[in-house]
Amino acid sequence: MASASRPNPEVQAMLATPAVANRESLFGTEPWDAERTEAIVAELRSAPLTGPAPFPVHEVWDFEIEGTPVRGYRPSTDPDLPVVVYFHGGGWVFGDLETHDYPCRAMANAGRCLVLSVDYGLAPEHPFPEPVEECVTVTRWVVEHAASLGGDPRRVAVAGGSSGGNLAAAVALRARDSGFAELAAQVLVYPPLDATTSLPSYRENAHGYNLSATEMRFYWAAYHQGEADLHEPLLSPLHAPDLSGLPPTMILTAEFDVLRDDGEEFGRRLREHGVEAVVRRYDGQIHGFLGLRAISPDADHALLEIGKWLRRRFS
């Protein structure tokens, strides 16, 4: 793919602000002991998060599935809506229903689908594989009870951004292997899929693009806590030996992202195993650009692209 050689102008301006330019210093150097991890996580969770004002969808409501908080977004009163089970990002250690309210609203309206956002337990309190098991439980329940929500159990997809993309990919693997669902699609937005952190984009984009290699390695460490095989497929879906039988997949990556190659290599391997996979790199962009609607047109463009792709898959 053609390179933009440098981030887009509006992204460059954001990267130059002191809060972003100094972000990497928060994480210090690895390894991280439990006390330092706890302090970093506390700071991440307390940071104020601002975003665009929410726009209307037909209905938004909060409920629980097997003890897990979930927020539903219904775009219309149409019956038998297709369903997207959405897992938020935040490095498995922060983020919640509020931080990802905007993309869920956008996906519901653009995809003409019922979106169910999952507030799974966070690391380090809930390390791997707990979030995977929780997300599998919620997805299984949705498949079994979709009709009671006004959804179509034959058209259920999973989606997620960043660490949520990792969870979506893990859920899709479990659904295939256990047979609890034949998912209609999966959407993975700049997903971390390789806990070994060894692909070239970790070196090429290690510093200066908001999500540093050091920061991403902190998230991996907080998630698996050194207690898992880094090649375990539910932790590192890229290392699953067989990707055949997975649902049609859309993957969005960003040029200046340490995770760029995780997503693009996963897309290549999916196609190699006979799975339909669309991989779209946003040149000039950085990790998390779906959250940059206030400064970059790429955020809304990407969300519209996801919505249009989902409509085609669901039809």
Contacts in CASP RR format, 6 or more apart in sequence:
PFRMAT RR
TARGET T0000
AUTHOR 0000-0000-0000
METHOD contacts of the structure
MODEL  1
MASASRPNPEVQAMLATPAVANRESLFGTEPWDAERTEAIVAELRSAPLT
GPAPFPVHEVWDFEIEGTPVRGYRPSTDPDLPVVVYFHGGGWVFGDLETH
DYPCRAMANAGRCLVLSVDYGLAPEHPFPEPVEECVTVTRWVVEHAASLG
GDPRRVAVAGGSSGGNLAAAVALRARDSGFAELAAQVLVYPPLDATTSLP
SYRENAHGYNLSATEMRFYWAAYHQGEADLHEPLLSPLHAPDLSGLPPTM
ILTAEFDVLRDDGEEFGRRLREHGVEAVVRRYDGQIHGFLGLRAISPDAD
HALLEIGKWLRRRFS
1 255 0 8 1.000
1 281 0 8 1.000
1 283 0 8 1.000
2 283 0 8 1.000
3 255 0 8 1.000
3 283 0 8 1.000
4 255 0 8 1.000
4 283 0 8 1.000
4 284 0 8 1.000
6 12 0 8 1.000
6 284 0 8 1.000
7 15 0 8 1.000
7 209 0 8 1.000
7 255 0 8 1.000
7 256 0 8 1.000
7 284 0 8 1.000
7 285 0 8 1.000
7 286 0 8 1.000
8 284 0 8 1.000
8 285 0 8 1.000
8 296 0 8 1.000
8 298 0 8 1.000
10 292 0 8 1.000
10 295 0 8 1.000
10 296 0 8 1.000
11 256 0 8 1.000
11 284 0 8 1.000
11 285 0 8 1.000
11 286 0 8 1.000
11 289 0 8 1.000
11 292 0 8 1.000
11 295 0 8 1.000
11 296 0 8 1.000
13 295 0 8 1.000
14 20 0 8 1.000
14 210 0 8 1.000
14 292 0 8 1.000
14 295 0 8 1.000
15 21 0 8 1.000
15 208 0 8 1.000
15 209 0 8 1.000
15 210 0 8 1.000
15 286 0 8 1.000
20 210 0 8 1.000
21 208 0 8 1.000
23 210 0 8 1.000
23 212 0 8 1.000
23 215 0 8 1.000
24 207 0 8 1.000
24 208 0 8 1.000
24 212 0 8 1.000
24 214 0 8 1.000
24 215 0 8 1.000
26 40 0 8 1.000
26 43 0 8 1.000
26 44 0 8 1.000
26 215 0 8 1.000
27 40 0 8 1.000
27 212 0 8 1.000
27 214 0 8 1.000
27 215 0 8 1.000
27 218 0 8 1.000
28 214 0 8 1.000
29 214 0 8 1.000
30 214 0 8 1.000
30 217 0 8 1.000
30 218 0 8 1.000
30 221 0 8 1.000
31 221 0 8 1.000
32 40 0 8 1.000
32 218 0 8 1.000
32 221 0 8 1.000
32 222 0 8 1.000
34 124 0 8 1.000
37 124 0 8 1.000
37 218 0 8 1.000
37 221 0 8 1.000
37 222 0 8 1.000
38 124 0 8 1.000
40 218 0 8 1.000
41 93 0 8 1.000
41 94 0 8 1.000
41 124 0 8 1.000
41 222 0 8 1.000
44 93 0 8 1.000
44 94 0 8 1.000
45 93 0 8 1.000
45 94 0 8 1.000
45 95 0 8 1.000
49 98 0 8 1.000
49 99 0 8 1.000
51 102 0 8 1.000
51 291 0 8 1.000
51 293 0 8 1.000
51 294 0 8 1.000
52 102 0 8 1.000
52 293 0 8 1.000
52 294 0 8 1.000
54 101 0 8 1.000
54 102 0 8 1.000
54 105 0 8 1.000
55 105 0 8 1.000
55 109 0 8 1.000
57 73 0 8 1.000
57 74 0 8 1.000
57 75 0 8 1.000
57 105 0 8 1.000
57 108 0 8 1.000
57 109 0 8 1.000
58 74 0 8 1.000
58 75 0 8 1.000
58 76 0 8 1.000
58 77 0 8 1.000
59 72 0 8 1.000
59 73 0 8 1.000
59 74 0 8 1.000
60 71 0 8 1.000
60 72 0 8 1.000
60 73 0 8 1.000
60 74 0 8 1.000
60 105 0 8 1.000
61 71 0 8 1.000
61 72 0 8 1.000
61 74 0 8 1.000
62 69 0 8 1.000
62 70 0 8 1.000
62 71 0 8 1.000
62 72 0 8 1.000
62 97 0 8 1.000
63 70 0 8 1.000
63 72 0 8 1.000
64 70 0 8 1.000
65 118 0 8 1.000
65 137 0 8 1.000
65 138 0 8 1.000
65 141 0 8 1.000
65 142 0 8 1.000
66 137 0 8 1.000
66 138 0 8 1.000
66 141 0 8 1.000
68 118 0 8 1.000
68 119 0 8 1.000
68 120 0 8 1.000
68 121 0 8 1.000
68 134 0 8 1.000
68 137 0 8 1.000
68 138 0 8 1.000
69 97 0 8 1.000
69 119 0 8 1.000
70 116 0 8 1.000
70 117 0 8 1.000
70 118 0 8 1.000
70 119 0 8 1.000
70 138 0 8 1.000
71 97 0 8 1.000
71 101 0 8 1.000
71 104 0 8 1.000
71 116 0 8 1.000
71 117 0 8 1.000
71 119 0 8 1.000
72 104 0 8 1.000
72 114 0 8 1.000
72 115 0 8 1.000
72 116 0 8 1.000
72 117 0 8 1.000
73 104 0 8 1.000
73 105 0 8 1.000
73 107 0 8 1.000
73 108 0 8 1.000
73 114 0 8 1.000
73 115 0 8 1.000
73 116 0 8 1.000
73 117 0 8 1.000
74 81 0 8 1.000
74 108 0 8 1.000
74 114 0 8 1.000
75 81 0 8 1.000
75 108 0 8 1.000
75 109 0 8 1.000
75 111 0 8 1.000
75 112 0 8 1.000
75 113 0 8 1.000
75 114 0 8 1.000
76 112 0 8 1.000
78 112 0 8 1.000
79 150 0 8 1.000
79 151 0 8 1.000
80 147 0 8 1.000
80 150 0 8 1.000
80 151 0 8 1.000
80 152 0 8 1.000
81 112 0 8 1.000
81 113 0 8 1.000
81 114 0 8 1.000
81 150 0 8 1.000
81 151 0 8 1.000
81 152 0 8 1.000
82 111 0 8 1.000
82 112 0 8 1.000
82 113 0 8 1.000
82 114 0 8 1.000
82 151 0 8 1.000
82 152 0 8 1.000
82 155 0 8 1.000
82 156 0 8 1.000
82 157 0 8 1.000
82 184 0 8 1.000
82 310 0 8 1.000
82 314 0 8 1.000
83 113 0 8 1.000
83 114 0 8 1.000
83 115 0 8 1.000
83 116 0 8 1.000
83 142 0 8 1.000
83 146 0 8 1.000
83 149 0 8 1.000
83 151 0 8 1.000
83 152 0 8 1.000
83 153 0 8 1.000
83 155 0 8 1.000
83 156 0 8 1.000
83 157 0 8 1.000
84 107 0 8 1.000
84 108 0 8 1.000
84 111 0 8 1.000
84 113 0 8 1.000
84 114 0 8 1.000
84 115 0 8 1.000
84 116 0 8 1.000
84 156 0 8 1.000
84 157 0 8 1.000
84 158 0 8 1.000
84 159 0 8 1.000
84 187 0 8 1.000
84 310 0 8 1.000
85 116 0 8 1.000
85 118 0 8 1.000
85 135 0 8 1.000
85 138 0 8 1.000
85 139 0 8 1.000
85 142 0 8 1.000
85 156 0 8 1.000
85 157 0 8 1.000
85 158 0 8 1.000
85 159 0 8 1.000
85 168 0 8 1.000
85 171 0 8 1.000
86 100 0 8 1.000
86 103 0 8 1.000
86 104 0 8 1.000
86 107 0 8 1.000
86 115 0 8 1.000
86 116 0 8 1.000
86 117 0 8 1.000
86 118 0 8 1.000
86 158 0 8 1.000
86 159 0 8 1.000
86 160 0 8 1.000
87 118 0 8 1.000
87 120 0 8 1.000
87 135 0 8 1.000
87 158 0 8 1.000
87 159 0 8 1.000
87 160 0 8 1.000
87 161 0 8 1.000
87 163 0 8 1.000
87 164 0 8 1.000
87 165 0 8 1.000
87 167 0 8 1.000
87 168 0 8 1.000
87 171 0 8 1.000
88 95 0 8 1.000
88 96 0 8 1.000
88 97 0 8 1.000
88 99 0 8 1.000
88 100 0 8 1.000
88 117 0 8 1.000
88 118 0 8 1.000
88 119 0 8 1.000
88 160 0 8 1.000
88 161 0 8 1.000
88 164 0 8 1.000
89 95 0 8 1.000
89 99 0 8 1.000
89 100 0 8 1.000
89 160 0 8 1.000
89 161 0 8 1.000
89 162 0 8 1.000
89 163 0 8 1.000
89 164 0 8 1.000
89 165 0 8 1.000
90 99 0 8 1.000
90 162 0 8 1.000
90 163 0 8 1.000
90 164 0 8 1.000
90 219 0 8 1.000
91 123 0 8 1.000
91 162 0 8 1.000
91 163 0 8 1.000
91 192 0 8 1.000
91 219 0 8 1.000
91 222 0 8 1.000
91 223 0 8 1.000
92 122 0 8 1.000
92 123 0 8 1.000
92 128 0 8 1.000
92 131 0 8 1.000
92 163 0 8 1.000
92 166 0 8 1.000
92 219 0 8 1.000
92 222 0 8 1.000
92 223 0 8 1.000
93 122 0 8 1.000
93 123 0 8 1.000
93 124 0 8 1.000
93 219 0 8 1.000
93 222 0 8 1.000
93 223 0 8 1.000
94 122 0 8 1.000
95 122 0 8 1.000
96 119 0 8 1.000
97 117 0 8 1.000
97 119 0 8 1.000
100 117 0 8 1.000
101 117 0 8 1.000
102 291 0 8 1.000
102 293 0 8 1.000
103 290 0 8 1.000
103 291 0 8 1.000
103 303 0 8 1.000
104 115 0 8 1.000
104 117 0 8 1.000
106 300 0 8 1.000
106 303 0 8 1.000
106 304 0 8 1.000
107 113 0 8 1.000
107 115 0 8 1.000
107 159 0 8 1.000
107 303 0 8 1.000
107 306 0 8 1.000
107 307 0 8 1.000
107 310 0 8 1.000
108 114 0 8 1.000
108 115 0 8 1.000
110 303 0 8 1.000
110 304 0 8 1.000
110 306 0 8 1.000
110 307 0 8 1.000
110 308 0 8 1.000
110 310 0 8 1.000
110 311 0 8 1.000
111 306 0 8 1.000
111 307 0 8 1.000
111 308 0 8 1.000
111 310 0 8 1.000
111 311 0 8 1.000
111 314 0 8 1.000
112 311 0 8 1.000
112 314 0 8 1.000
113 157 0 8 1.000
113 310 0 8 1.000
113 311 0 8 1.000
113 314 0 8 1.000
114 149 0 8 1.000
114 150 0 8 1.000
114 151 0 8 1.000
116 138 0 8 1.000
116 142 0 8 1.000
116 149 0 8 1.000
118 134 0 8 1.000
118 135 0 8 1.000
118 138 0 8 1.000
120 126 0 8 1.000
120 131 0 8 1.000
120 134 0 8 1.000
120 135 0 8 1.000
120 138 0 8 1.000
120 167 0 8 1.000
121 130 0 8 1.000
121 131 0 8 1.000
121 134 0 8 1.000
122 131 0 8 1.000
123 131 0 8 1.000
123 222 0 8 1.000
123 223 0 8 1.000
123 225 0 8 1.000
124 222 0 8 1.000
124 223 0 8 1.000
124 225 0 8 1.000
126 134 0 8 1.000
127 222 0 8 1.000
127 223 0 8 1.000
127 224 0 8 1.000
127 225 0 8 1.000
127 227 0 8 1.000
128 223 0 8 1.000
128 224 0 8 1.000
128 225 0 8 1.000
128 227 0 8 1.000
128 228 0 8 1.000
128 234 0 8 1.000
128 235 0 8 1.000
129 228 0 8 1.000
129 234 0 8 1.000
129 235 0 8 1.000
131 167 0 8 1.000
131 223 0 8 1.000
132 167 0 8 1.000
132 170 0 8 1.000
132 171 0 8 1.000
132 174 0 8 1.000
132 234 0 8 1.000
135 167 0 8 1.000
135 168 0 8 1.000
135 170 0 8 1.000
135 171 0 8 1.000
136 170 0 8 1.000
136 171 0 8 1.000
136 174 0 8 1.000
136 175 0 8 1.000
136 180 0 8 1.000
139 156 0 8 1.000
139 158 0 8 1.000
139 171 0 8 1.000
139 175 0 8 1.000
139 180 0 8 1.000
139 181 0 8 1.000
140 180 0 8 1.000
140 181 0 8 1.000
142 149 0 8 1.000
142 156 0 8 1.000
143 153 0 8 1.000
143 156 0 8 1.000
143 180 0 8 1.000
143 181 0 8 1.000
144 153 0 8 1.000
146 152 0 8 1.000
146 153 0 8 1.000
146 156 0 8 1.000
147 153 0 8 1.000
154 184 0 8 1.000
155 184 0 8 1.000
155 314 0 8 1.000
156 181 0 8 1.000
156 183 0 8 1.000
156 184 0 8 1.000
157 183 0 8 1.000
157 184 0 8 1.000
157 185 0 8 1.000
157 186 0 8 1.000
157 187 0 8 1.000
157 247 0 8 1.000
157 310 0 8 1.000
157 313 0 8 1.000
157 314 0 8 1.000
158 168 0 8 1.000
158 171 0 8 1.000
158 172 0 8 1.000
158 183 0 8 1.000
158 185 0 8 1.000
158 186 0 8 1.000
158 187 0 8 1.000
159 165 0 8 1.000
159 168 0 8 1.000
159 186 0 8 1.000
159 187 0 8 1.000
159 188 0 8 1.000
159 189 0 8 1.000
159 306 0 8 1.000
160 167 0 8 1.000
160 168 0 8 1.000
160 187 0 8 1.000
160 188 0 8 1.000
160 189 0 8 1.000
160 191 0 8 1.000
161 168 0 8 1.000
161 188 0 8 1.000
161 189 0 8 1.000
161 190 0 8 1.000
161 191 0 8 1.000
161 290 0 8 1.000
162 189 0 8 1.000
162 190 0 8 1.000
162 191 0 8 1.000
162 192 0 8 1.000
162 259 0 8 1.000
162 287 0 8 1.000
162 288 0 8 1.000
163 191 0 8 1.000
163 192 0 8 1.000
163 219 0 8 1.000
163 223 0 8 1.000
164 191 0 8 1.000
165 188 0 8 1.000
165 189 0 8 1.000
165 191 0 8 1.000
165 192 0 8 1.000
166 191 0 8 1.000
166 192 0 8 1.000
166 193 0 8 1.000
166 237 0 8 1.000
168 186 0 8 1.000
168 187 0 8 1.000
168 188 0 8 1.000
168 191 0 8 1.000
169 186 0 8 1.000
169 188 0 8 1.000
169 191 0 8 1.000
169 193 0 8 1.000
169 237 0 8 1.000
169 266 0 8 1.000
170 233 0 8 1.000
170 234 0 8 1.000
170 235 0 8 1.000
170 237 0 8 1.000
172 183 0 8 1.000
172 186 0 8 1.000
172 246 0 8 1.000
172 247 0 8 1.000
173 233 0 8 1.000
173 234 0 8 1.000
173 237 0 8 1.000
173 240 0 8 1.000
173 246 0 8 1.000
174 180 0 8 1.000
174 234 0 8 1.000
175 181 0 8 1.000
175 182 0 8 1.000
175 183 0 8 1.000
176 183 0 8 1.000
176 245 0 8 1.000
176 246 0 8 1.000
182 247 0 8 1.000
183 247 0 8 1.000
184 247 0 8 1.000
184 248 0 8 1.000
184 313 0 8 1.000
184 314 0 8 1.000
185 247 0 8 1.000
185 248 0 8 1.000
185 249 0 8 1.000
185 250 0 8 1.000
185 309 0 8 1.000
185 310 0 8 1.000
185 313 0 8 1.000
185 314 0 8 1.000
186 246 0 8 1.000
186 247 0 8 1.000
186 248 0 8 1.000
186 249 0 8 1.000
186 250 0 8 1.000
187 249 0 8 1.000
187 250 0 8 1.000
187 251 0 8 1.000
187 252 0 8 1.000
187 306 0 8 1.000
187 309 0 8 1.000
187 310 0 8 1.000
188 249 0 8 1.000
188 250 0 8 1.000
188 251 0 8 1.000
188 252 0 8 1.000
188 263 0 8 1.000
188 266 0 8 1.000
189 251 0 8 1.000
189 252 0 8 1.000
189 290 0 8 1.000
189 302 0 8 1.000
189 306 0 8 1.000
190 252 0 8 1.000
190 253 0 8 1.000
190 254 0 8 1.000
190 257 0 8 1.000
190 259 0 8 1.000
190 260 0 8 1.000
190 263 0 8 1.000
190 287 0 8 1.000
190 288 0 8 1.000
191 251 0 8 1.000
191 259 0 8 1.000
191 262 0 8 1.000
191 263 0 8 1.000
191 266 0 8 1.000
192 216 0 8 1.000
192 219 0 8 1.000
192 220 0 8 1.000
192 259 0 8 1.000
192 262 0 8 1.000
193 236 0 8 1.000
193 237 0 8 1.000
193 238 0 8 1.000
193 259 0 8 1.000
193 262 0 8 1.000
193 263 0 8 1.000
193 265 0 8 1.000
193 266 0 8 1.000
194 236 0 8 1.000
194 238 0 8 1.000
194 239 0 8 1.000
194 262 0 8 1.000
194 265 0 8 1.000
195 220 0 8 1.000
195 224 0 8 1.000
195 228 0 8 1.000
195 230 0 8 1.000
195 231 0 8 1.000
195 235 0 8 1.000
195 236 0 8 1.000
196 230 0 8 1.000
196 231 0 8 1.000
196 236 0 8 1.000
197 213 0 8 1.000
197 216 0 8 1.000
197 217 0 8 1.000
197 220 0 8 1.000
197 258 0 8 1.000
199 261 0 8 1.000
199 262 0 8 1.000
199 265 0 8 1.000
200 261 0 8 1.000
201 257 0 8 1.000
201 258 0 8 1.000
201 259 0 8 1.000
201 260 0 8 1.000
201 261 0 8 1.000
201 262 0 8 1.000
202 213 0 8 1.000
202 216 0 8 1.000
202 258 0 8 1.000
202 261 0 8 1.000
203 213 0 8 1.000
205 213 0 8 1.000
205 256 0 8 1.000
205 257 0 8 1.000
205 258 0 8 1.000
205 260 0 8 1.000
206 212 0 8 1.000
206 213 0 8 1.000
206 214 0 8 1.000
206 258 0 8 1.000
207 213 0 8 1.000
209 256 0 8 1.000
209 257 0 8 1.000
209 258 0 8 1.000
209 286 0 8 1.000
209 287 0 8 1.000
210 286 0 8 1.000
210 287 0 8 1.000
210 288 0 8 1.000
211 257 0 8 1.000
211 258 0 8 1.000
211 259 0 8 1.000
211 286 0 8 1.000
211 287 0 8 1.000
211 288 0 8 1.000
212 258 0 8 1.000
213 258 0 8 1.000
216 258 0 8 1.000
216 259 0 8 1.000
223 235 0 8 1.000
224 230 0 8 1.000
224 235 0 8 1.000
228 235 0 8 1.000
229 235 0 8 1.000
230 236 0 8 1.000
231 239 0 8 1.000
232 239 0 8 1.000
233 239 0 8 1.000
233 240 0 8 1.000
233 241 0 8 1.000
237 266 0 8 1.000
238 262 0 8 1.000
238 263 0 8 1.000
238 265 0 8 1.000
238 266 0 8 1.000
238 269 0 8 1.000
242 273 0 8 1.000
243 269 0 8 1.000
243 270 0 8 1.000
243 272 0 8 1.000
243 273 0 8 1.000
243 275 0 8 1.000
244 273 0 8 1.000
244 274 0 8 1.000
244 275 0 8 1.000
245 273 0 8 1.000
245 274 0 8 1.000
245 275 0 8 1.000
246 270 0 8 1.000
246 273 0 8 1.000
246 275 0 8 1.000
247 275 0 8 1.000
248 275 0 8 1.000
248 276 0 8 1.000
248 277 0 8 1.000
248 313 0 8 1.000
249 267 0 8 1.000
249 270 0 8 1.000
249 275 0 8 1.000
249 276 0 8 1.000
249 277 0 8 1.000
249 278 0 8 1.000
250 277 0 8 1.000
250 278 0 8 1.000
250 280 0 8 1.000
250 306 0 8 1.000
250 309 0 8 1.000
251 263 0 8 1.000
251 264 0 8 1.000
251 266 0 8 1.000
251 267 0 8 1.000
251 277 0 8 1.000
251 278 0 8 1.000
251 279 0 8 1.000
251 280 0 8 1.000
252 280 0 8 1.000
252 281 0 8 1.000
252 282 0 8 1.000
252 302 0 8 1.000
252 305 0 8 1.000
252 306 0 8 1.000
253 259 0 8 1.000
253 260 0 8 1.000
253 263 0 8 1.000
253 264 0 8 1.000
253 279 0 8 1.000
253 280 0 8 1.000
253 281 0 8 1.000
253 282 0 8 1.000
254 260 0 8 1.000
254 281 0 8 1.000
254 282 0 8 1.000
254 284 0 8 1.000
254 285 0 8 1.000
254 286 0 8 1.000
254 287 0 8 1.000
254 288 0 8 1.000
254 289 0 8 1.000
255 281 0 8 1.000
255 282 0 8 1.000
255 283 0 8 1.000
255 284 0 8 1.000
255 285 0 8 1.000
256 284 0 8 1.000
256 285 0 8 1.000
256 286 0 8 1.000
256 287 0 8 1.000
257 285 0 8 1.000
257 286 0 8 1.000
257 287 0 8 1.000
257 288 0 8 1.000
258 287 0 8 1.000
259 287 0 8 1.000
260 281 0 8 1.000
263 279 0 8 1.000
264 279 0 8 1.000
264 281 0 8 1.000
266 277 0 8 1.000
267 277 0 8 1.000
267 279 0 8 1.000
268 279 0 8 1.000
270 276 0 8 1.000
270 277 0 8 1.000
271 277 0 8 1.000
278 309 0 8 1.000
280 302 0 8 1.000
280 305 0 8 1.000
282 289 0 8 1.000
282 298 0 8 1.000
282 302 0 8 1.000
285 296 0 8 1.000
285 298 0 8 1.000
289 296 0 8 1.000
289 298 0 8 1.000
289 299 0 8 1.000
289 302 0 8 1.000
290 299 0 8 1.000
290 302 0 8 1.000
290 303 0 8 1.000
291 299 0 8 1.000
292 298 0 8 1.000
292 299 0 8 1.000
293 299 0 8 1.000
293 300 0 8 1.000
END
